[in-house]
Amino acid sequence: VILASLIALCAVYVYSYTTRLAERAAVEAEVAAMQAQVDAAHLRRQQLEAELAALDDPDFLERMARQEFEMARPGDTVLIIVRETPAAPPVSEQASAPARTTGISRTQPVWRQWIDFFATDLTLVQ
């Protein structure tokens, strides 16, 4: 009886010890995660302080005004680059394209194409 009670007490001790070890590991993981968040917050704070210090620099402000807001100084020559749209293919290439079977002209406005598509036999539309 004494031996069985000692074995039971040892089993209870081992069980409580292993559960406390698991709880400790979970708490240590939580502490590590919190420390990583603190480190990230410190890094972000340093970045924001650097940006704030850069806002006091007139060259930085001028560069940001030119890049972000497309501003120019008085007397600067502003160049606007206009990209050309691709030209329509020559008539010979258009003729070789397969003909559409719907009979809807693509030169009409979209609303007119819808009306022609759904109400082709209405005389008021014509």
C-alpha positions in Angstrom: 0.0 0.0 0.0 2.8 2.4 0.9 4.6 1.6 -2.3 1.5 2.2 -4.4 0.9 5.6 -2.7 4.5 6.6 -3.3 4.2 5.7 -7.0 0.9 7.7 -7.2 2.5 10.7 -5.5 5.5 10.5 -8.0 3.1 10.3 -10.9 1.2 13.4 -9.7 4.5 15.2 -9.2 5.7 14.3 -12.7 2.3 15.3 -14.2 2.3 18.7 -12.5 5.9 19.3 -13.4 5.3 18.6 -17.1 2.3 20.8 -17.3 4.2 23.6 -15.7 7.0 23.1 -18.2 4.5 23.4 -21.0 3.0 26.6 -19.5 6.5 28.0 -19.1 7.3 27.3 -22.7 4.1 29.0 -23.8 4.8 32.1 -21.7 8.4 32.3 -23.0 7.0 32.1 -26.6 4.6 34.9 -25.8 7.4 37.0 -24.2 9.5 36.4 -27.4 6.6 37.5 -29.6 6.0 40.6 -27.5 9.8 41.4 -27.6 9.7 41.1 -31.4 6.7 43.6 -31.5 8.6 46.0 -29.2 11.7 45.8 -31.5 9.6 46.4 -34.5 8.0 49.4 -32.8 11.4 50.8 -31.9 12.5 50.4 -35.5 9.4 52.1 -36.8 9.9 54.9 -34.4 13.4 55.4 -35.6 12.2 55.5 -39.2 9.5 58.0 -38.3 12.0 60.2 -36.5 14.3 60.1 -39.5 11.5 61.1 -41.8 10.6 63.9 -39.4 14.2 65.1 -39.4 14.2 65.0 -43.2 11.2 67.2 -43.3 13.4 70.0 -41.9 15.7 69.7 -44.8 14.8 72.2 -47.6 16.4 70.0 -50.3 14.3 67.0 -49.2 11.1 69.1 -49.3 11.9 70.4 -52.8 12.7 66.9 -54.1 9.4 65.6 -52.6 7.4 68.5 -54.1 8.9 67.8 -57.5 8.5 64.0 -57.4 5.2 63.5 -55.6 3.3 66.6 -56.5 4.9 67.3 -59.9 5.6 70.9 -58.9 8.2 73.2 -60.5 10.1 76.3 -59.5 9.4 79.6 -61.1 11.5 79.9 -64.2 11.9 76.1 -64.7 11.0 74.7 -68.1 8.3 72.0 -67.7 8.3 69.2 -70.3 5.2 67.1 -70.7 5.7 63.9 -72.6 2.6 62.8 -74.5 2.6 59.2 -75.6 1.0 58.6 -78.9 -1.8 56.0 -79.1 -1.1 53.2 -81.6 -2.4 54.0 -85.1 -5.2 52.0 -86.6 -4.1 49.1 -88.7 -4.0 49.7 -92.5 -7.2 49.0 -94.4 -5.7 45.8 -95.9 -5.2 44.3 -92.4 -8.8 45.3 -91.5 -10.1 43.5 -94.5 -8.3 40.3 -93.6 -9.8 40.2 -90.1 -12.8 37.9 -89.8 -16.1 39.7 -90.2 -18.5 40.0 -87.3 -21.7 38.1 -87.6 -23.7 40.4 -85.3 -23.9 43.2 -87.8 -23.2 45.8 -85.0 -21.0 48.6 -86.0 -18.2 49.4 -83.5 -18.2 53.1 -84.6 -21.6 53.7 -82.9 -21.9 54.7 -79.3 -22.3 51.8 -76.8 -25.9 52.7 -76.0 -26.8 52.6 -79.7 -25.1 49.2 -80.0 -27.2 47.9 -77.2 -30.4 49.2 -78.7 -29.5 47.7 -82.1 -28.7 44.4 -80.5 -31.8 44.0 -78.4 -34.4 46.0 -80.4 -33.5 45.6 -84.1 -37.1 45.5 -85.3 -38.3 48.7 -83.5 -39.0 51.6 -85.9 -38.6 54.3 -83.3 -35.0 53.5 -82.8 -34.2 54.0 -86.4 
